Amino acid sequence: MQIDDPAHFESGVRAARDAMRALFPPTPLQENAFLSERYGARILLKREDLSPVRSYKIRGAFNFLRKHMGADAPSRFVCASAGNHAQGFAYVCRHFGRRGTVFMPVTTPQQKIDKTRAFGGDFVEIELVGDIFDVCNQAALDYADANDAIMVPPFDHPDIIEGQATVALEIVEQLPAGATLDRLHVAVGGGGLASGMTLLFQALDVAPKMMLIEPKGAPSLKTSLAKGERVRLPRIDSFVDGAAVAEIGAHTLDVLKRYRPDDVTLIDEDRLCATIIQMLNVEGVVLEPAGALSIDALQDVPARDLRGKTVVCVASGGNFDFERLPDVKERALRHAGLKKYFILRLPQRPGALRDFLDLLGPDDDISRFEYLKKSARNFGSILIGIETRDAVNFIGLMARMTDAGFVWQDITDNELVAGVLV
């Protein structure tokens, strides 16, 4: 791939797209009536969650392997991943009939291990190494060196970028007749998809307003752009696991450095949960957190920049583990102000609990009640979770608690305390 030669890059992407059709058809570009009506725009979803492995990652892995299938092809390919890259890699290894080894952290959920094994069949082996990705990744690199195997990176390689760029090519070819691509929203993790789309649009002389989106807890691109150099974040929030990357790729940053820090939007993880729930309940669309980033970011665009425009949101993945649903619902409620956690200092006397319960409104419901300890001889501490139908109800409840003489503390947004107790 030659970044400085748009014509050569376009030719490579078209060749990748054509070869990819042996594996799966183009993913749909679907107009979404619910979102279009809500934002007064023509909102189209590029449904990468409908690929064979429910994410776009299969594209880069396919392109990488097909370019290493010559006479000097290695006997084995290797990757390190606990998510979508592993599943795409496994699927492609099986397609080409090549041996592959996937290194995953020991902490990887069994569901992801089972899906990777199912996609790869007899062609893929899985090695569980280390508690964190960095240890796992190093083990994969060491294995590749020791076994004359080729490491297939998740994003930071020209062949991976070229493969991911087929998403942009399909979008241009699938746009409704007469439509102009005004805006494009795409999530950024390591940057393979965003950089590939940027280069392809440049080659085709298509110039949508690009909105690059990262989770607030892992702003590797925004931080690197702000500092003018590639930065490795000391810590990240891994909730949006498909886009929570500590360091943007070197190749990908070389492409994305044309953007300004303000071109990158950071999304609050709790608000993102509300979008995941909304898309599931209203549209029946199952999205993983990273896959919902592009849709959630619509809320951050001024109405004047959306009204009447054609906007494509890349739904990058739908590998959602439904065991996470309770946590996602919890975070969505907290973001909407419909659920709070309090530590209540309750007198140790008959009727004290009844006095508190009498303060609750008709739409208030106790979802958690836990006696923590006796704070003093005559008082005890209670952890209490309350849900309500309208966030305004909490204003009245807290006023009534104070007026009744109860000592209480709202710990909902106290990450340290709530992280330990809730």
ROBA-265075 format. One record per residue (C-alpha): residue in three letters; x, y negated, z. Coordinates in steps of 0.2 Angstrom, whole numbers, plus 2048, in hexadecimal, padded with zeros to 3 digits. Each point is the difference from the previous one (the first is absolute). Layout:
BEGIN
ALAXYZ/...
***
This chain:
BEGIN
MET800800800/GLN8077EF7FB/ILE7F87F280B/ASP8077F37F5/ASP7F98077F0/PRO7ED7FF800/ALA7FD8097EF/HIS80B80E806/PHE7F7801811/GLU7EF8007F7/SER80580E7F4/GLY80680A80F/VAL7EF7FE809/ARG7F68047F1/ALA80A8107FE/ALA7FD804813/ARG7EE7FD7FE/ASP7FE80C7F1/ALA80A80E808/MET7F57FD810/ARG7F08057F7/ALA806812800/LEU7FE7FF813/PHE7F07F5802/PRO7F57F37F7/PRO8017EE804/THR7F87FC811/PRO7F07F57FE/LEU7FF7EE800/GLN7EF7FD808/GLU7F67F0803/ASN7FA7FF812/ALA7EF7F8801/PHE8007FE813/LEU8117F7800/SER7FC7F67F1/GLU7F07F9807/ARG8087FD811/TYR80E7F67F8/GLY7F87F87F1/ALA80C8087F5/ARG80280F7F4/ILE80A80C80C/LEU8078107F8/LEU80880E80A/LYS80E80A7F8/ARG7FC810808/GLU811808803/ASP7F880980E/LEU7F880B7F3/SER8118077F9/PRO803812802/VAL8097FC811/ARG7F57F2805/SER80E7F37FE/TYR80A7F77F2/LYS810808807/ILE7FE80F7F4/ARG8057F47F1/GLY8117FC806/ALA805811805/PHE7FA8077EF/ASN80A7F37F7/PHE80F80480A/LEU8008137FE/ARG7FB7FF7ED/LYS8107F67FD/HIS80B80D809/MET7F980F7F7/GLY80E8017F3/ALA80D80E7FE/ASP80A7F980F/ALA7F080080B/PRO804805812/SER7FA810808/ARG7F67F780D/PHE7F97EF804/VAL7FE7F8812/CYS7F67F3808/ALA7FD7F9811/SER7EE7FA804/ALA7F280380C/GLY7F37FA7F5/ASN7FB7FC7EE/HIS8118017F8/ALA802812807/GLN7EF8057F8/GLY8047F87EF/PHE811808800/ALA7F9811804/TYR7F37FF7F3/VAL80C7FC7F3/CYS80D80D805/ARG7F280D7FD/HIS7FB7F87F0/PHE8128017F9/GLY803811808/ARG80F7F980A/ARG806804811/GLY7FE7F280D/THR8037FD812/VAL7F67F480A/PHE8087F9810/MET7F37FA80D/PRO8017FA812/VAL7FB80D80D/THR7F37F4805/THR7F78007EF/PRO7ED805803/GLN7FD8127FB/GLN7F37FA7F3/LYS80D7F77F6/ILE80C80F801/ASP7F280C7FA/LYS7FB7F47F1/THR8127FF7FA/ARG802813801/ALA7EF8027F7/PHE8067F47F2/GLY8118087FE/GLY7FB812802/ASP80F80C7FE/PHE80B7F37F8/VAL8027F5810/GLU808803811/ILE7FD7F580F/GLU80D7FC80D/LEU7FB7F8810/VAL80E7F6807/GLY8017F280D/ASP7F37F5809/ILE8027F17F4/PHE8017FD7EE/ASP8127FA800/VAL807810807/CYS7F580A7F4/ASN8067F57F1/GLN812803805/ALA7FE813801/ALA7F88007EF/LEU80F7F67F9/ASP80C80C808/TYR7F780F7F9/ALA8007F87EF/ASP8137FE801/ALA804811806/ASN7F48097F4/ASP8047F77F0/ALA7EE7FA800/ILE7F87EF7FB/MET7F87F580C/VAL7F07F87FA/PRO7FD7EF809/PRO7EF7FA804/PHE8027EF7F8/ASP8127F97FD/HIS8058077F0/PRO7FD7FA7EE/ASP7F78107FA/ILE7F47FE80F/ILE7FD7EE7FC/GLU7FD8047EE/GLY7F480E805/GLN7F67F580B/ALA7FE7F37F3/THR7F480B7F6/VAL7F37FA80C/ALA8027EF7F9/LEU8008067EE/GLU7EF80A803/ILE7F87F0808/VAL8047F67F1/GLU7F980E7F4/GLN7F180280B/LEU7FA7EE803/PRO7EE7FD7FA/ALA7FF7F97EF/GLY8027ED800/ALA807800812/THR80F7F7805/LEU80A80680F/ASP8007F180B/ARG806807811/LEU808811805/HIS802806812/VAL80D80D804/ALA807807810/VAL812800803/GLY80A80D80A/GLY8118037F8/GLY7FB7F67F1/GLY80080D7F2/LEU7EE7FD7FB/ALA8017ED801/SER8107FF7F7/GLY7FB80B7F2/MET7F07F77FD/THR8097EF800/LEU80C8067F3/LEU7F28087F5/PHE7F67F0801/GLN80F7F67FB/ALA80380B7F1/LEU7EE7FF7FA/ASP7FF7ED803/VAL7F280380C/ALA8007F380E/PRO7F480480E/LYS8017F7811/MET80980E80A/MET7FC802812/LEU80D80B809/ILE7F9807810/GLU80980880F/PRO7FA805811/LYS8047F380E/GLY80A80D809/ALA80C8047F2/PRO8047F07F6/SER8108067F8/LEU7FD7F77EF/LYS7FA7F0808/THR80E7FF80C/SER80D8047F3/LEU7F97F27F4/ALA8007F480F/LYS813804804/GLY8058017EE/GLU808811802/ARG7FB812804/VAL7FB802812/ARG7FD81080A/LEU7F37FD80D/PRO805806812/ARG7EF807803/ILE7F08027F7/ASP7EE805804/SER7FD8117F7/PHE7ED7FF800/VAL7FF7FC7ED/ASP80C80E7FD/GLY7FF7FF7ED/ALA8077EF800/ALA8097FF811/VAL8127FF7F9/ALA80F7F880A/GLU80A7FB7F1/ILE7FA7FC7EF/GLY80A8097F2/ALA80F7F87F8/HIS7FA8027EE/THR7EF7FB804/LEU8057F0809/ASP80B7FC7F1/VAL7EF7FF7F7/LEU7F57F880D/LYS80C7F2805/ARG7F87F67F3/TYR7F17FE80C/ARG7FF7F480F/PRO7FD805812/ASP7EF7F77FE/ASP7FC80C7F2/VAL80080F80D/THR7F080180B/LEU801809811/ILE7F180A806/ASP7FB803812/GLU7FF812803/ASP7F07FF80A/ARG7F77F67F3/LEU80580D7F3/CYS7F780D80A/ALA7F07F67FE/THR8038017ED/ILE803813800/ILE7F080380A/GLN7F67F47F4/MET8068087F0/LEU7FC811808/ASN7EF7FC806/VAL7FA7F47F2/GLU8098077F1/GLY804812805/VAL8127FD7FB/VAL80D80880B/LEU8107F6801/GLU81080280B/PRO8057F0808/ALA80D7FB7F3/GLY7F38047F2/ALA7F47F3808/LEU80D7F2801/SER7FC7F87EF/ILE7ED800804/ASP8027F9812/ALA80B7F17F9/LEU7F17FA7F6/GLN7FB7F7810/ASP8107F6800/VAL7FD7F87EF/PRO7F77EF7FF/ALA7EE8027F8/ARG8057F47F2/ASP80E80C7FB/LEU7F480F7FE/ARG7F07F87FA/GLY7FD8077EE/LYS8118087FF/THR8058127FB/VAL80980780E/VAL808812801/CYS804807810/VAL80B810800/ALA7F980D80C/SER811808802/GLY7FB80F80A/GLY7F280A808/ASN80980D80B/PHE7F77FC810/ASP80180B80E/PHE7EF801808/GLU807804811/ARG8057ED800/LEU7EE7FA7FD/PRO7FC7FD813/ASP8107F5801/VAL7FB7F77F0/LYS7EF7FD806/GLU8067FA811/ARG80C7F47F8/ALA7F37F97F5/LEU7F47FD80E/ARG80E7F780A/HIS8037F57F1/ALA7EE7FB7FE/GLY7FF7FC812/LEU7F380D804/LYS80B80A80C/LYS80A7FB80F/TYR80980880E/PHE8017F9811/ILE808804811/LEU7F37FD80D/ARG8047FE812/LEU7F1808808/PRO7FC7FF813/GLN800811809/ARG7EE7FF807/PRO7EF8087FB/GLY7F77F77F2/ALA80F7F77F9/LEU80080A7F0/ARG7ED7FD7FF/ASP8037ED802/PHE80C8017F1/LEU7F580A7F5/ASP7F27F4803/LEU80B7F27F7/LEU80080A7F0/GLY7F57F97F2/PRO7F380B7F6/ASP80D8027F1/ASP80F80480B/ASP805812802/ILE80E80880B/SER80C80A7F5/ARG80D80380D/PHE800801813/GLU810805809/TYR8047FE812/LEU8127FB801/LYS8057FE812/LYS7FC7F7810/SER8087EF7FF/ALA7FD7FC812/ARG7F780880F/ASN7EF7F97FB/PHE8027FF7ED/GLY80380C7F1/SER8067FC7EE/ILE7F58067F2/LEU8048027ED/ILE7F07FC7F7/GLY7FD8007ED/ILE7F07F77FA/GLU7F97FF7EE/THR7F37F47FB/ARG7F67FB7F0/ASP8057EE800/ALA8117F9805/VAL7F77F1808/ASN7F980C80D/PHE811801808/ILE8007ED804/GLY7F080280B/LEU806810808/MET8117F9805/ALA7F77F1807/ARG7F480B80A/MET80F80A807/THR8097F1806/ASP7F07F8808/ALA7FC811809/GLY8117FF808/PHE80880E7F7/VAL8137FF7FC/TRP8048067EF/GLN80D7FF7F2/ASP7FD8027ED/ILE80E80B7FA/THR7F98037EE/ASP80E7F67F8/ASN80E80480D/GLU80A80D7F5/LEU80B80580F/VAL7F280380D/ALA7F38077F3/GLY80D80B7F8/VAL803809811/LEU7EF801807/VAL7F48017F1/
***
